[in-house]
Amino acid sequence: MNYTHKGRIDAIYIDPPFNTGAKDWKYNNNYVDVNDQWRHSKWLSMMSKRLQLAKSLLKRDGVLICAIDDNEFHHLGCLLEDIFNGWEMHCVTIVHNPRGIQGSNFSYTHEYAYFVFRKGLKVIGARRIKAEDIDWRSLRDNGGESLRTDARNCFYPIIVEDEKVVGFGDVLKNDEHPLKQTVKKGNSFYVYPIDKQAIERKWRYARQSVESIQHLLRVKKTAKGYEIEIGKDFGTVRTVWQDSRYDSNENGTKLVHALVPDSTFDFPKSVFNTYDCIAPILYERKNALVLDYFAGSGTTGHAVLMLNKEDGDSGKRKFILCTNSENKIAEEVCYPRINKVIKGHKDYPDITGIPANLKYFKTDFVDAKPTDRNKKKLVDKSTEMLCLKEDCFDEVEKGSDFKIFKNSNNKYIGIIYDDDGIESFKKEAKKMKKKFVVYVFSLDESAREEEFEDMSDMVQLKPIPAVILNVYKRIFK
Ligand SMILES: C[S@@+](CC[C@H](N)C(=O)[O-])C[C@H]1O[C@@H](n2cnc3c(N)ncnc32)[C@H](O)[C@@H]1O
């Protein structure tokens, strides 16, 4: 992914193995148990490599979220501080198991989520608040500096029809004085910021900015007309989360069992836990790309789709889920679960039935020693990775040594697997008269520009496997 998605991810959510000592993860193919004297060291080593790679996958305003419990909470904190030196780090406590896990002295009901992002960025802050929790207050100012004369642009009528705010009138001239706080005009009511003592005050928002908060306003009927109230349905994220929605049994294990009856995976997160972690970052980022590389049953993908569902057609967030497929979890739980979320489940109409495309890839190790034979092999195996990088999956042309793909935005890529493919690709590309990103086979770092001189305005050339190997070299020093 550091080749295909460097600097492209908006949010990374991970829920790594917690290293409980109950053989919940493998290091070098062996389960790590509670008596392993290198238990924490092994876990840190595994996490350290993955977090460093994750850092370079993030966009400049990207956010890393990492779930954890008390087994590694402090070690993880130090590791994050080290790798993300100088970044902001925050941690929320989430009550995910209200029944508690019994210890000899304490019963643990909570876990944590760290949030990490570059200092000073305003990436988090929009928390949707439940309707009953919204704090409503009058839009009319009171107290000091609340008079009409303190801000003339804040004295205008708010137009109400059918008990809804439907518009705003012009600012009144200084010598215009409404007769009453609510004035009826035809089917409309014009509401002015006049208080009960008939003193002309001002609205909290000037005429030029009030439209931007129209959706936060509500109308309240009074004996003499209407009052206008404002209620913010968002706020900063609080640091302790306690809600039955986070119960991992109810909204994790049971949910996954309903979606994938054969699931043998016992530790999915509550989908609302993951949803509430990513939502504040992604509400406004409707085309965001989200990554989870400890995906397990795919809860993160489910949460991203739920966000898309809320936005209707404008929600186009994507996700990439990776998992090591212990107990075939990728094939037998994660993929079928997301498929079911897309298709819909009758018992979960609110959080399933969300149209999307889904693709499934298997990764494998490729010998990357730069011999000519390995280079050919690598290019042979790279098609899907290049399609993923360029987001072009529709195969439109296939020759013996080249392929052409496009996407719905009319982007075209060509992949040339062998020297012989160059001429046949060129012939086809000239017929199609499109611009192409062309991955062209080359044993060295040259992109074969001389062979494309006659169509240099149509092609952007990239030598493979050199561009891929260079990333391998950087990562596996
Ligand atoms: C705590 S679970 C994640 C659960 C997930 N959030 C969910 O709700 O289903 C951790 C997952 O990471 C996977 N895993 C463990 N080591 C891994 C590795 N080195 N690379 C990728 N996945 C790994 C495990 O198979 C397990 O499914």
The ligand as an SDF file (V2000), in Angstrom:
LIG
                    3D

 27 29  0  0  0  0  0  0  0  0999 V2000
   -9.1880   -7.4460   17.4630 C   0  0  0  0  0  0  0  0  0  0  0  0
   -9.4130   -8.1260   15.9320 S   0  0  0  0  0  0  0  0  0  0  0  0
  -10.1600   -6.8660   14.9900 C   0  0  0  0  0  0  0  0  0  0  0  0
  -11.6330   -6.9330   15.0960 C   0  0  0  0  0  0  0  0  0  0  0  0
  -12.3550   -5.9780   14.1790 C   0  0  0  0  0  0  0  0  0  0  0  0
  -12.2210   -4.6090   14.5890 N   0  0  0  0  0  0  0  0  0  0  0  0
  -13.8340   -6.3430   14.1460 C   0  0  0  0  0  0  0  0  0  0  0  0
  -14.6600   -5.5840   14.6580 O   0  0  0  0  0  0  0  0  0  0  0  0
  -14.1470   -7.4080   13.6240 O   0  0  0  0  0  0  0  0  0  0  0  0
   -7.7990   -8.1520   15.2430 C   0  0  0  0  0  0  0  0  0  0  0  0
   -7.7420   -8.8230   13.8850 C   0  0  0  0  0  0  0  0  0  0  0  0
   -6.4550   -8.6260   13.3440 O   0  0  0  0  0  0  0  0  0  0  0  0
   -6.0680   -9.7900   12.6380 C   0  0  0  0  0  0  0  0  0  0  0  0
   -4.5910   -9.8190   12.6450 N   0  0  0  0  0  0  0  0  0  0  0  0
   -3.7610  -10.2630   13.5920 C   0  0  0  0  0  0  0  0  0  0  0  0
   -2.4740  -10.0840   13.2370 N   0  0  0  0  0  0  0  0  0  0  0  0
   -2.5080   -9.5090   12.0210 C   0  0  0  0  0  0  0  0  0  0  0  0
   -1.5030   -9.0660   11.1090 C   0  0  0  0  0  0  0  0  0  0  0  0
   -0.2300   -9.1900   11.3880 N   0  0  0  0  0  0  0  0  0  0  0  0
   -1.9090   -8.4970    9.9640 N   0  0  0  0  0  0  0  0  0  0  0  0
   -3.2150   -8.3770    9.6700 C   0  0  0  0  0  0  0  0  0  0  0  0
   -4.1990   -8.7690   10.4760 N   0  0  0  0  0  0  0  0  0  0  0  0
   -3.8530   -9.3210   11.6430 C   0  0  0  0  0  0  0  0  0  0  0  0
   -6.6950  -10.9280   13.3780 C   0  0  0  0  0  0  0  0  0  0  0  0
   -6.9740  -11.9930   12.5210 O   0  0  0  0  0  0  0  0  0  0  0  0
   -7.9820  -10.3190   13.9140 C   0  0  0  0  0  0  0  0  0  0  0  0
   -9.0260  -10.6090   13.0480 O   0  0  0  0  0  0  0  0  0  0  0  0
  1  2  1  0
  2  3  1  0
  2 10  1  0
  3  4  1  0
  4  5  1  0
  5  6  1  0
  5  7  1  0
  7  8  2  0
  7  9  1  0
 10 11  1  0
 11 12  1  0
 11 26  1  0
 12 13  1  0
 13 14  1  0
 13 24  1  0
 14 15  1  0
 14 23  1  0
 15 16  2  0
 16 17  1  0
 17 18  1  0
 17 23  2  0
 18 19  1  0
 18 20  2  0
 20 21  1  0
 21 22  2  0
 22 23  1  0
 24 25  1  0
 24 26  1  0
 26 27  1  0
M  CHG  2   2   1   9  -1
M  END
$$$$
